[in-house]
Amino acid sequence: MSRILPRSTPEAEGLDPAALRRLVDRLDALEDVHSVMVLRHGSVVGEAWWHPHTADRPHVMFSVSKSFTSTAVGIAVHEGLLTLDDRVVDLLPDDAPADPGEHLRALRVRDLLTMTTGHSASTMEGIDRTISLPGAGWARAILAQPVEHEPGTRFVYNTGATYLLSAILHRLTGERLLDYLTPRLLEPLGITHATWEQDPDGIDVGGFGLSVTTEEMAAFGQLYLQGGVWQGRQLVPAGWVAAATAAQVPNGPHDWPEWNQGYGYQFWQCRHGAYRADGAFGQYIVVWPEKDLVITMTSGLSDLQSVLDAVWDTLLPDAAWVAPASTAPDAEVVPFEPALPTRSGAASSPLEEALRGVAFALEPNPRDVSALAVGRDADGRTEVTLTVGGLHHAVSFGYGEWVSGTRSFLGPPADVATAAAWADESTLRGRAVFLGTPFEWRLELRFSGDDVAVTIDQNVAFGERELLHVKGRARRD
């Protein structure tokens, strides 16, 4: 993978390398952090990817996407395509109700940016994301929902608001958001891996769906730290950078302190004078102007505050900062090489002999998994075969190592890395990491005579994390 950013050493940029080691160790203890990159004075001074995650693979950003959408709006405002005080019903006339209520008529671009639309809940929850019928798109469905409060008066996190920003830009520019940003932002920054999920009508969803690499995240953060300037070019107006990253509206209350610091134009305020782009399950671009620092992270965690606490606890103390030392230009950073832990236990079990050639018929379940078998693949690895919808899906698991490949598990083929071990003679436990995403499936097969208990859970989810909890019995033909 070609590099976007220059490299330096921590010492050259006034950062104690031991502080970076402590940061990586703290993140490692959280178990499901996937990557971290630290920039000081515009140079990378520390970077790590938790194997099997790699530097060259784009990672799903979730709501970090919102900050890119905000940036597109700022550029469009500068180009004269719209203003913050334009009314949404005027910008999307074909999607607005024939007789919009008072609050909807008052809704402006500024209210979309600050998540103060007047709705009581996220409008994205109230639409069918699969619809694609004339006159029945996402924007129309969002604008049809009641606006209970006066816009601009209360913060409610609302992904539908960001979608409307993308839909507005799509209509004004005649092109998808990704294409609009490419020559204006992405290409100048060296971001070449970006993809963006679209709705059924071909509009980039705006509030989520962007995938980029960790270093591409860092370049975006560095651009903001530099006031929108990149290699002498003003890519984003300086005034927009200042306004977007300021506390435009109060947010909270929330149990996590980082979610009580205020909200800008699709950017969150942090403690200690920092701000961030923030995506579900721990995708972060943290910009810390006081320290001239950018920190990007990807992960798959439910305790989102824990990731930011690791940053403050290791990089805030005075001891983390040292007098700069001389170093050669573009010096190589000492790489960290952490890895996600594989399952502990034994490589095999005496029970495997009895399991060879045995299929277990499973109880009826919503995922239509009707049978299971355990054996060994051609390379001698543990292999679990699930019969889903009448089709057999065999998944091989490494022992003490991650085995990567494109496989089907309970759904369509995906890039996964797998590892498993026998926790005891009758219990097989495995992990399946979905590369480039926060998600991981955790498998447990517990055998007892002719019976098996099958459990597959997901590490994080917007809804149910229990994917499959079912029993089965050996089918002996």
KALIN-V970706 format. One record per residue. SS is DSSP state (h for helix, s for strand, l for the rest). D_LAST is the distance of its C-alpha to the last C-alpha in whole Angstrom. Layout:
BEGIN
ss-><SS,SS>
d_last-><D_LAST,D_LAST>
END
This chain:
BEGIN
ss-><l,l,l,l,l,l,s,l,l,l,h,h,h,l,s,l,h,h,h,h,h,h,h,h,h,h,h,h,h,l,l,l,s,s,s,s,s,s,s,s,l,l,s,s,s,s,s,s,s,l,s,l,l,l,l,l,l,l,s,s,l,l,l,h,h,h,h,h,h,h,h,h,h,h,h,h,h,h,l,l,l,l,l,l,l,l,s,h,h,h,h,l,l,l,l,l,l,l,l,l,l,h,h,h,h,h,l,s,h,h,h,h,h,l,l,l,l,l,l,l,l,l,h,h,h,h,l,l,l,l,l,l,l,l,l,l,l,h,h,h,h,h,h,l,l,l,l,l,l,l,l,l,l,l,l,l,l,l,h,h,h,h,h,h,h,h,h,h,h,h,h,h,h,l,l,l,h,h,h,h,h,h,h,h,h,h,h,h,h,l,l,l,l,l,s,s,l,s,l,l,l,l,l,s,l,l,l,l,l,s,s,s,l,h,h,h,h,h,h,h,h,h,h,h,h,l,l,l,s,s,l,l,s,s,l,l,l,h,h,h,h,h,h,h,l,l,l,l,s,l,l,l,l,l,l,l,h,h,h,l,l,l,s,l,l,l,l,s,s,l,h,h,h,l,s,s,s,s,s,l,l,l,s,s,s,s,s,s,h,h,h,l,s,s,s,s,s,s,s,l,l,l,l,h,h,h,h,h,h,h,h,h,h,h,h,l,l,h,h,h,s,l,l,l,l,l,l,l,l,l,l,l,l,l,l,l,l,l,s,l,l,l,l,l,l,s,l,l,l,l,l,h,h,h,h,l,l,l,s,s,s,s,l,l,l,l,l,l,s,s,s,s,s,s,s,s,l,l,l,l,l,s,s,s,s,s,s,s,l,l,s,s,s,s,s,s,s,s,l,l,l,l,s,s,s,s,s,l,l,l,l,l,l,s,s,s,s,s,s,s,s,s,s,s,l,l,s,s,s,s,s,s,s,s,l,l,l,l,l,s,s,s,s,s,s,s,s,s,l,l,s,s,s,s,s,s,s,s,l,l,l,l,l,l,l,s,s,s,s,s,s,s,s,s,s,l,l>
d_last-><52,56,58,60,62,64,63,65,65,65,68,70,69,70,67,66,63,62,62,59,57,57,56,53,52,52,50,48,47,46,43,42,46,45,49,52,55,59,62,66,69,66,65,61,62,58,55,51,48,45,42,40,42,45,49,48,45,47,46,45,48,48,51,53,53,56,58,58,58,61,63,63,64,67,68,68,70,72,72,73,70,70,72,70,72,71,69,66,66,69,66,63,65,63,60,63,63,66,67,66,67,70,68,66,69,70,67,68,66,67,65,62,63,64,61,63,62,63,59,58,55,53,53,50,48,49,48,45,45,43,46,48,50,54,56,53,52,52,56,56,54,55,59,58,57,60,62,63,65,68,67,68,68,65,62,58,56,55,53,54,57,57,55,58,60,58,58,62,62,60,62,65,64,62,59,56,57,56,58,61,60,60,63,65,63,60,61,64,62,60,57,55,51,51,49,49,47,48,48,47,51,51,53,52,51,54,53,49,47,49,48,50,50,52,55,55,55,58,60,60,61,64,65,66,67,70,71,69,71,69,71,74,72,72,69,69,72,73,74,70,69,71,70,67,66,69,68,69,67,66,62,61,61,58,56,56,60,59,58,62,64,65,63,65,64,60,61,60,63,62,64,67,68,65,63,59,57,54,50,47,46,48,50,53,57,59,63,65,69,71,69,69,65,62,58,55,52,48,45,43,44,45,48,50,53,52,52,56,57,56,58,61,60,61,63,65,67,70,69,66,69,72,74,73,73,74,71,71,70,66,65,62,60,58,55,53,49,47,43,41,39,35,33,34,32,30,29,26,24,23,20,19,17,15,14,14,11,9,9,11,12,15,18,20,23,26,25,22,19,16,14,15,14,17,18,21,23,25,28,26,26,23,21,20,18,18,17,20,21,18,19,18,21,21,24,25,27,30,31,35,35,35,33,34,33,32,29,27,25,25,28,30,31,33,35,33,34,31,31,29,29,27,29,28,25,23,24,24,27,28,31,31,35,35,38,42,41,41,37,35,31,30,27,25,22,22,19,19,17,13,16,17,21,21,25,27,31,34,37,39,39,41,39,36,35,31,29,26,25,22,19,15,12,10,6,4,0>
END
